[in-house]
Amino acid sequence: MCTMIAHQVKILGCGKSGADWFEVREANVSYDHPYELSLEHALNIDFVNEALGPGARVAVELSIEGARQLVKTIQAVLAQADQQGVLEDRPLAAVTSPARTGA
């Protein structure tokens, strides 16, 4: 049975599909049937940029325990960065990094 549980959140990030990086603007999060994972239901996350079409997508399917561990780990990393005083969303100066140029 489909759960029909799905939410979308606007985000700022980058995703890699094949050899190319693209701007990620949304994350679609659902708890429903996975496409590939051999479970009846899974936590499914699609990182997308709808403006770029269906190819601008990175999909992840997680078991319940895997999803819970990921949430805990993300929270722990953010808490540690906050404790160290380095938690910020600050744009970089207009310098092109090797990762952005493919070098």
C-alpha positions in Angstrom: 0.0 0.0 0.0 1.3 3.4 -0.9 1.7 5.8 2.0 1.4 9.0 0.0 3.7 10.7 2.6 5.8 13.3 0.7 7.2 16.7 1.5 9.3 19.2 -0.5 11.8 21.7 1.0 13.6 24.5 -0.7 17.4 24.1 -0.2 20.7 25.6 -1.4 23.3 23.0 -2.5 25.0 21.2 -5.3 24.6 17.7 -6.5 26.6 15.5 -8.9 25.0 13.3 -11.5 27.5 11.5 -13.7 30.4 13.8 -14.4 28.5 17.0 -13.9 27.6 19.1 -10.9 24.4 21.1 -10.8 22.7 23.5 -8.4 20.2 21.8 -6.1 17.2 23.9 -5.2 14.7 21.4 -3.7 14.7 18.1 -1.8 11.7 15.8 -2.1 11.4 13.6 0.9 9.0 10.7 1.0 8.3 7.5 2.9 6.9 5.1 0.3 7.9 2.3 -2.0 11.6 2.5 -3.1 12.5 2.0 -6.7 15.7 -0.1 -6.2 16.1 -0.9 -2.5 14.7 -4.3 -1.6 12.3 -3.1 1.1 8.5 -2.6 1.1 8.9 1.0 2.2 11.9 3.3 2.6 12.8 7.0 3.2 13.4 8.4 -0.3 15.2 11.6 -0.9 15.5 13.3 -4.3 17.8 16.3 -4.5 16.6 18.2 -7.6 16.6 21.4 -9.6 13.3 21.3 -11.3 14.3 24.3 -13.5 16.9 22.1 -15.2 14.6 19.2 -16.0 14.5 15.6 -14.9 18.3 14.9 -15.4 19.1 17.3 -12.5 18.4 14.8 -9.8 20.2 12.7 -7.2 18.1 10.1 -5.6 18.7 8.2 -2.4 16.7 5.4 -0.8 17.4 4.6 2.9 16.2 1.9 5.3 14.5 3.3 8.4 17.5 2.6 10.6 19.8 4.1 8.0 17.7 7.3 7.7 17.6 7.6 11.5 21.4 7.2 11.8 21.9 9.7 9.0 19.7 12.3 10.8 21.7 11.7 14.0 25.0 12.0 12.2 24.0 15.2 10.5 22.8 16.7 13.8 26.1 15.7 15.5 28.3 17.2 12.7 26.3 20.5 12.8 26.5 20.6 16.6 30.3 20.0 16.6 30.7 22.8 13.9 28.6 25.1 16.1 30.6 24.3 19.2 33.8 25.1 17.3 32.3 28.4 16.1 32.5 27.5 12.4 28.8 26.9 11.6 27.9 29.5 9.0 26.4 29.9 5.5 28.8 32.5 4.2 29.4 32.9 0.5 33.0 32.4 -0.7 34.9 35.3 -2.3 34.8 35.3 -6.1 37.6 32.7 -6.4 37.2 29.7 -8.6 38.2 26.5 -6.9 39.8 23.5 -8.7 36.6 21.5 -7.8 34.4 24.0 -9.6 36.5 24.1 -12.8 37.0 20.4 -13.0 40.8 20.7 -12.7 
